[in-house]
């Protein structure tokens, strides 16, 4: 029973589809024929280049893939094909984008080529002579996948169409199956068990009713929904089979624009979310239970795939690193004399030794989920960290030479401008630390506590406005189908958020030219201030104040600092300490939040660059 | 900031000086032989914050050297002009290599030529890495010595008499943001 697995735009061009690589591996492990993989997203990039003489190139693809998610721009490119109406949603989303300040010029140009591409892609899929075609759909892959599936059914009604992926989790999968009849089956939830079981059942060896998470139609054409399976145990996660993707990329005209990367998964779920689900986050869907690969399996996966594909960049898709990895995995990665460049998501309360372990283990970029520097807002999120924790992470990440990527989120029910003011006034002092890559109002996401519990502050919600330009469905159906929802604004108003945006824009503009470097020779600490917006000067801190400064690197209240110094037999009057800390703050050498102070100078000089 | 003569820095072992600021008390002459260029390749690789002055003008077009730490000035007008252009073209990591198991990836984004990304495999990779840690042909086995001419043709190696130098530096420290290099 030949199977072809398809990944439509807007999967990242930099690597193969991880979900399809996993499905291919589990099918093989189960003794089933190896599925073909059709990377339609790469073909789309190539198609656009050829059609437009490279006027539309992978940079434009990337612009939509990375920047269009919250407005469905990538889905919208294919909406005209799905609805057999080239004008479907054009005026609506164009106006929506204009109101949001989003440029959809290239997306509009891409729409002109979408129908021809779908014809080409379906033709090439059918050339693999499949009896089953599986589409993996996450975020903006829904409409392109539906457009291709619809065309495929028109040309080959005998082919079975299966959908799976993040867009099929929970009620979304049933809604997708209910509203698009050309989709024969939907698999909701993790597919390691479901996919082989489905292939066997379709081959006459098993019962569709026993396939975990399967949505299907019975003989009476009535939709049936099997219960989703339990979370896959870590021992059963497979090394993905990326087939010939990299060889294919190497000869692709898109290769000149792409630096290949491995997308790997070493853990699923979120150990923090199991205890304290961040109120805005829906990314784990119905699978919050945290499971991590054993250390041997992580090393096996990394070394096998790096050797096989000769790729040194690794993007771990885990939502949070396993704490055990700091002692079990990272030291073993550190032993590899390979110039790896690894990305991991981490928790923000890491200590310098943890960051050093990450760096030694070839991690070069972290995403610590900083989200804000305002403690009261972090409390509303249930993040479990304070503003000073986050500043310390920024400082120590900079010192370790790690890229720290983060967004500043606002719009939380209960937040007030007055809580932001003391922090905003100090942002100029942080200009030498890595700024947020964006400032954004939170969106109501399915599966998040904000979504599941209207009492948390978002009782009124509707499918996000852009979905009406992607689907011709009622609000009731969209409510089951989609991931993002619009709500009346909570927390800061647009006007109240303007100072935050302005300060962060300045921060971003001045970061590369700002340094606050500290050198400690054992007798004195010298802090060289070369930050934009601050007078160029050197501060010398010695004697008991040196001890106080080193203590303050950990973050303390004045009272706490006094206790720590007393424990070291330093006798400093509290009033003197208060005055000294106030002086440091006036000079922008400490950050204060909720009466806690943390130092800002960095003990090393990492290389800062403009993004290429 | 340390102040050192070039020879002392050469002997210091640059691996321990990462992110350290060092001012060279004597100018470098990267146009004479390969030893001063070798120092610059090593300092760039270990991100030693080097402050140095250019003496003379290398024969090489400046865009071939602009991946290396640029001079802050020159000892004469021609050297000053060369130094100024070097500094203006410099971008950290724009010509580097990365070592993997059985392969090497070279990335060349220097201005003045098309961007290149080369993958060197198997025996060629081990030969390249051997060239990178040696300075004279006599230190190479015959097979690797035979590769020198090809490596020079591809712009990966400079040769002067019996000496050779792998021109891209090994990237030991990624910049912020890490994917900018």
Interface residues (C-beta under 8 A of the other chain):
Chain A: X256 X259 X303 X306 X307 X310 X312 X313 X336 X337 X338 X339 X341 X343 X364 X365 X398 X401 X402 X403 X405 X434 X604 X605 X606 X607 X608 X609 X610 X611 X612
Chain B: X19 X21 X47 X49 X91 X92 X93 X98 X99 X100 X101 X102 X103 X105 X109 X115 X117 X119 X121 X170 X171 X172 X173 X174 X175 X176 X177 X178 X179 X180 X181
